[in-house]
Amino acid sequence: MTEATAARAGRLPSLTALRFVAALLVFVFHAHYLGIFNDTSVQEAYTFVTSSAGGVGVSFFFVLSGFVLTWAVKPADTMGRFWRRRFVKIFPNHAVVWLIVVAMLAVSGTTIAAGPATANLFLVNAWVPDMDNLIFAVNGVTWSLSAEIAFYLLFPFLILGIDRIRADRLWYWAIAVSALALSVPLLSKAFLPDTPVFPGYDQFSWPQMWFAYQFPLVRCLEFIVGILFARIVLNGRWIRLGLGPAALGVLAVYVGALWLPQLWSFAAPYAFPLGLLVAAAAADDLAGRGTPLARRPLVWLGEISYAFFLIHLNVLNSAQAAFKGEWMGYGAFDRTSLSTPAAVLFLLGCLAVSIVLAWLLHRFVEMPVMRRWSGPRPHRPPVPAAGTGEVNTPTTTG
C-alpha cells in the first residue's frame, strides 16, 4: 500500500467537528442582524466582532469540500455515482426545509415571490446577479449550495488536471490560487458598476458583492485550494504544522479582516489559512495525536452541521417573529431588543432549538436517504432465460 493510499484510509474526526464550528460562526453572524441587545454598545460590539464570522464559516465549507472530496475519491468511481452521492447528500434535506418554510410563510400570510422561491428550490439562486434571488429567497443561506453544486459538477474534471501537478509544485499552486482569490475584490471594484448599493452596506454595490461573494465560479477558487491541500497531505508534502498554530493563524486573519474594507472581509483572505487549518487537522488525525476536536460530542455536532446550517436562519427568524412583527427577508428583521442577559439566553435558546431540529432532520431524512441511495445499487443474481438453460446477466448500474 502506497503512502497516499494508506493516508486516504484514515478517518478524520477533527474535520467533522470543525464543520460545526464553521456552522456556528454562520449562526452568530446571522444573529447580529436581529439587533437583539438593547444596550447599544453591546450590540455594536457584537456586530463588529461577528462581522466576518459568516464569511469565514462559508469559506471553510468551500475549502473543506475540495479537501474531503479529494481525500475520498475512489479510483474505480464513475461520474454518475459521484454526482448521485452528492445529490442525495444535498437535495433531500434542502427540499424538506424549503417545503416547511414555504408552508410557514403561507400560513403567516407572507407573500412568496415565485421567481426567487423557484430559484431557491432548484439551487440556482447564486448564478444570476439578481438581488431578489438572495434577499427574498425562501431559505437565503442556500445560495452557498448553488456554489457547492457547481463544485460537484466540476470536480471530476478539476481533479484530472490537478492530479497532473507535480508533487513538488503543489505548494506553489496553493499559494497562487489563494492569491488569485485575494485579488477578487480588486477585480470586482475595477470592472463592475458601483450601483445599486447593497442593502446595509455603503462601500460596494450589489453586482460587486455578488461577484466577490456569491458567484459560484469565483468561489470555486477556495474549493480548488482545498483540493490542492488534500494532495499536499496525500503526497507527503505537509510541513507538519500543528492544529493549534494553524487555528491561531486563522484567528489572526479573522481579527485582521475586521479592519479590512468591507468587500475584502467576506471571503478574500481566508482560503490559504483555512487550507492550512484543514490540512493540519487531517494530519493530526492521521498521526493519532488525538486532538480535542476528535471527542464524540463535537464529532456528533459536526455530523448534524449540514442540517443545522439549513435550519438555523429560519429558527432565528421564527423566534424573532414570536417576539415582534414578521421576518422581512434574508438579513432584514423587524427588531426586538432585550437586556443583555435576556438576549444571551434568547440566542442560546435559538442555538439549542436549531441543534434539536438539525438532529431530527439528520436522523429522519439525511441518514435514511444516504443509506438507501448513496451507494451503488446491489447486483441482482443471474436469472435463467425463459425456455433456455442460459443465464441473463444484467448490466451494472451505478
C-alpha positions in Angstrom: 0.0 0.0 0.0 1.4 3.4 -1.0 1.7 6.3 1.4 -1.1 8.1 -0.3 -3.3 5.1 -0.2 -2.6 4.5 3.5 -3.3 8.1 4.3 -6.6 8.1 2.4 -7.9 5.2 4.5 -7.7 7.2 7.7 -10.7 8.7 9.4 -10.8 12.5 10.0 -13.0 13.2 13.1 -11.4 16.6 13.7 -12.5 17.8 10.3 -16.0 16.6 11.1 -16.1 18.5 14.3 -14.7 21.6 12.6 -17.8 21.6 10.3 -19.9 22.5 13.3 -17.5 25.3 14.3 -18.0 26.8 10.9 -21.7 26.4 11.0 -21.7 28.1 14.4 -19.8 31.0 13.0 -22.5 31.4 10.4 -25.1 31.3 13.2 -23.6 34.0 15.3 -23.1 36.2 12.2 -26.8 35.9 11.2 -27.8 36.5 14.8 -26.3 40.0 14.7 -29.0 41.1 12.2 -31.6 40.7 14.9 -30.2 43.7 16.9 -31.3 41.8 20.0 -29.2 43.7 22.5 -30.9 46.9 23.8 -27.6 48.2 25.1 -26.2 50.0 22.1 -22.6 49.5 23.0 -23.1 45.8 23.4 -24.9 45.5 20.1 -22.3 47.4 18.3 -19.5 45.3 19.8 -21.3 42.1 18.9 -21.9 43.3 15.4 -18.3 44.3 14.9 -16.8 41.1 16.4 -19.1 38.8 14.3 -19.0 40.8 11.1 -16.5 38.4 9.5 -17.8 35.2 11.1 -20.2 34.3 8.2 -17.5 34.8 5.6 -15.0 32.6 7.4 -17.6 29.9 8.0 -18.7 29.7 4.4 -15.1 29.8 3.1 -14.3 26.9 5.5 -17.1 24.8 4.0 -15.8 25.5 0.4 -12.2 24.7 1.3 -13.3 21.6 3.2 -15.4 20.3 0.3 -12.4 20.3 -2.0 -10.2 18.6 0.6 -12.7 15.9 1.6 -13.8 15.1 -1.9 -10.2 14.7 -3.0 -9.4 12.6 0.1 -12.3 10.3 -0.5 -12.1 9.9 -4.3 -12.3 6.3 -5.4 -10.2 5.2 -8.5 -13.0 2.9 -9.7 -15.7 5.5 -9.2 -17.8 6.9 -12.0 -19.0 10.5 -12.5 -22.6 9.2 -12.3 -22.1 7.5 -8.9 -20.2 10.6 -7.6 -22.9 13.0 -8.6 -25.6 10.8 -7.3 -23.9 10.6 -3.8 -23.6 14.4 -3.8 -27.2 14.9 -4.9 -28.7 12.6 -2.2 -26.5 14.3 0.4 -27.5 17.9 -0.5 -31.0 18.0 -2.0 -33.4 16.0 0.3 -32.6 18.0 3.4 -32.8 21.2 1.4 -36.2 20.2 -0.1 -37.7 19.3 3.2 -36.6 22.6 4.8 -37.8 24.5 1.8 -41.3 23.0 1.9 -41.5 23.6 5.7 -40.6 27.3 5.3 -42.9 27.8 2.4 -45.7 26.3 4.5 -44.9 28.6 7.4 -44.8 31.7 5.2 -48.1 30.7 3.6 -49.8 30.2 7.0 -48.5 33.5 8.2 -49.8 35.3 5.1 -46.4 36.3 3.9 -46.2 36.9 0.2 -43.9 34.4 -1.6 -42.1 35.7 -4.7 -42.5 32.8 -7.2 -39.3 33.5 -9.1 -36.8 33.7 -6.2 -38.6 30.8 -4.5 -38.3 28.6 -7.5 -34.6 29.6 -8.0 -34.0 28.7 -4.4 -35.7 25.3 -4.7 -33.5 24.3 -7.6 -30.4 25.9 -6.0 -29.6 28.3 -8.9 -30.2 31.5 -6.9 -26.5 32.3 -6.8 -25.9 32.1 -10.5 -27.8 35.3 -11.5 -26.8 38.7 -10.1 -30.4 39.3 -9.0 -30.7 40.7 -5.5 -34.2 39.3 -5.1 -32.9 35.7 -5.5 -30.9 36.2 -2.3 -32.8 38.7 -0.3 -36.3 37.2 -0.8 -35.4 33.6 -1.3 -37.2 31.1 0.8 -34.0 30.0 2.6 -31.4 32.6 1.8 -28.5 30.7 3.2 -28.7 28.1 0.5 -27.1 30.4 -2.1 -23.9 28.6 -0.9 -25.4 25.3 -2.1 -25.6 26.8 -5.6 -21.9 27.1 -5.4 -21.4 23.6 -3.9 -23.4 22.1 -6.8 -21.1 23.9 -9.3 -18.1 22.5 -7.4 -19.5 19.0 -7.6 -20.2 19.2 -11.3 -16.6 20.5 -11.9 -14.8 18.2 -9.5 -14.3 15.2 -11.8 -12.6 17.5 -14.4 -10.7 19.6 -11.9 -9.2 16.5 -10.2 -7.9 15.2 -13.5 -6.0 18.4 -14.1 -4.8 18.9 -10.5 -3.6 15.3 -10.3 -1.1 16.1 -13.1 0.6 18.8 -11.0 4.0 17.6 -9.8 4.1 17.0 -6.0 6.9 19.4 -5.5 4.9 22.2 -7.1 1.7 21.8 -5.1 2.6 24.4 -2.5 3.2 27.0 -5.3 -0.2 26.3 -6.8 -1.9 26.6 -3.5 -0.3 30.0 -2.9 -1.1 31.2 -6.4 -4.7 30.2 -6.3 -5.1 31.7 -2.8 -3.5 35.0 -4.1 -6.0 35.0 -7.0 -8.9 34.6 -4.5 -7.4 37.6 -2.6 -7.5 39.7 -5.7 -11.2 39.1 -6.5 -12.4 42.3 -4.7 -10.0 44.4 -6.7 -11.4 42.9 -9.9 -14.9 43.4 -8.7 -14.4 47.1 -7.9 -12.5 47.7 -11.1 -14.9 46.2 -13.6 -18.4 46.2 -12.1 -20.7 49.2 -11.5 -20.9 51.0 -8.2 -24.8 50.9 -8.2 -27.2 49.7 -6.9 -25.7 49.8 -3.4 -26.0 46.5 -1.4 -28.6 46.9 1.4 -26.9 47.7 4.8 -23.5 48.5 3.3 -22.1 51.6 1.7 -18.8 50.6 0.3 -19.8 48.4 -2.6 -22.7 47.7 -5.0 -24.8 44.6 -5.3 -23.0 43.5 -8.6 -19.7 43.9 -6.8 -20.9 41.9 -3.8 -22.3 39.2 -6.0 -19.2 38.7 -8.0 -16.9 38.7 -4.9 -19.0 36.6 -2.6 -21.8 34.7 -4.3 -20.7 33.9 -7.9 -20.0 30.1 -7.9 -17.1 30.2 -10.3 -15.3 32.8 -8.2 -15.9 30.8 -5.0 -14.5 27.7 -6.8 -11.1 29.1 -6.1 -11.5 28.2 -2.4 -12.7 24.7 -3.4 -9.5 24.3 -5.6 -7.4 25.4 -2.6 -8.9 22.5 -0.7 -8.1 20.1 -3.4 -4.5 21.2 -3.5 -4.1 20.9 0.2 -5.5 17.4 0.2 -3.0 16.5 -2.5 -0.2 18.1 -0.4 -1.1 15.8 2.6 -1.6 12.7 0.5 1.7 13.2 -1.3 3.7 13.6 1.9 4.4 17.3 1.3 2.8 18.5 4.5 5.1 20.8 6.6 3.9 19.3 10.0 2.2 22.5 11.1 0.1 21.6 14.2 -3.6 22.2 14.6 -3.1 24.8 17.3 -0.7 27.1 15.3 -2.9 26.7 12.2 -6.0 27.7 14.2 -4.2 30.7 15.6 -3.3 31.7 12.1 -7.0 31.6 11.1 -7.8 33.6 14.2 -5.2 36.2 13.3 -6.5 36.6 9.8 -10.1 36.8 11.1 -9.1 39.6 13.5 -7.2 41.4 10.8 -10.2 41.2 8.5 -12.4 43.1 10.9 -10.5 46.2 9.9 -10.4 45.5 6.2 -12.6 47.3 3.7 -16.0 45.6 3.7 -15.7 43.8 0.4 -12.4 42.2 1.4 -13.7 40.9 4.8 -16.3 38.5 3.3 -14.2 35.9 1.6 -10.9 37.0 0.0 -8.3 36.5 2.8 -9.4 33.1 4.1 -8.6 30.5 1.5 -4.9 29.9 2.4 -5.2 30.0 6.2 -8.2 27.7 6.1 -6.4 25.3 3.8 -3.6 25.2 6.4 -6.2 24.5 9.2 -7.9 21.7 7.3 -4.6 20.1 6.4 -3.3 20.4 9.9 -6.4 18.8 11.4 -6.2 15.9 8.9 -2.5 15.4 9.5 -3.1 15.3 13.3 -5.9 12.8 12.9 -3.7 10.5 10.7 -0.9 10.7 13.2 -3.2 9.7 16.0 -2.5 12.8 18.1 -6.0 12.9 19.5 -7.0 16.5 19.0 -9.7 17.9 21.4 -11.9 18.2 18.3 -12.0 14.4 18.0 -14.2 13.9 21.0 -17.5 12.2 20.3 -19.9 15.1 21.2 -18.1 17.5 18.9 -18.0 14.9 16.1 -21.7 14.4 16.5 -22.3 18.1 16.2 -20.2 18.0 13.0 -22.4 15.2 11.7 -25.5 17.3 12.0 -23.9 20.5 10.9 -25.4 20.5 7.4 -28.9 20.2 8.8 -28.0 22.9 11.3 -26.8 25.2 8.6 -30.1 24.7 6.7 -32.3 25.3 9.7 -30.6 28.0 11.9 -31.7 31.1 10.0 -35.3 30.1 10.0 -35.1 29.4 13.7 -33.8 32.9 14.3 -36.5 34.3 12.0 -39.3 32.4 13.8 -38.0 33.3 17.3 -37.8 37.0 16.3 -41.3 36.9 14.9 -42.6 35.3 18.1 -41.4 38.4 20.0 -42.4 41.1 17.5 -43.5 41.5 13.9 -42.6 39.3 11.0 -39.4 38.5 9.2 -38.8 40.9 6.3 -36.4 38.7 4.4 -32.8 37.5 4.4 -30.9 39.7 6.8 -33.7 42.2 7.3 -35.6 41.8 10.6 -38.2 43.8 12.5 -36.0 44.2 15.5 -36.8 43.4 19.2 -34.3 44.5 21.8 -33.7 42.7 25.1 -31.5 43.2 28.1 -28.0 41.7 27.7 -28.7 38.6 29.9 -32.1 38.0 28.2 -30.6 38.5 24.8 -27.9 35.9 25.5 -30.5 33.5 26.8 -32.5 34.2 23.6 -29.6 33.3 21.4 -28.7 30.2 23.4 -32.3 29.1 23.1 -32.2 29.6 19.4 -29.0 27.6 19.2 -30.5 24.7 21.3 -33.6 24.6 19.1 -31.6 24.6 16.0 -29.5 21.7 17.2 -32.5 19.7 18.2 -34.2 20.3 14.8 -31.0 19.6 13.0 -30.7 16.3 14.7 -34.3 15.4 13.7 -33.6 16.3 10.1 -30.3 14.4 10.1 -31.8 11.4 11.8 -35.0 11.0 9.8 -34.2 12.5 6.4 -30.5 12.7 5.7 -29.4 9.3 7.2 -32.2 7.2 5.7 -31.8 8.8 2.2 -28.0 8.3 2.3 -28.3 4.7 3.3 -30.9 4.0 0.6 -29.4 5.8 -2.4 -25.8 7.0 -1.9 -24.2 3.6 -2.5 -24.1 1.6 -5.7 -27.1 -0.5 -6.5 -26.7 -4.1 -5.5 -26.1 -6.7 -8.2 -29.1 -8.9 -8.9 -28.4 -12.7 -9.0 -28.3 -14.1 -12.5 -31.8 -15.2 -13.8 -32.2 -18.1 -16.2 -33.7 -17.0 -19.5 -37.1 -18.4 -20.1 -37.1 -21.6 -22.1 -33.4 -22.0 -22.1 -30.6 -23.1 -19.9 -28.7 -19.9 -20.4 -28.2 -17.1 -17.8 -29.1 -13.4 -18.4 -26.5 -11.2 -16.7 -27.9 -7.7 -16.0 -25.9 -4.7 -16.8 -24.3 -2.9 -13.8 -25.9 0.3 -12.8 -24.4 2.9 -10.7 
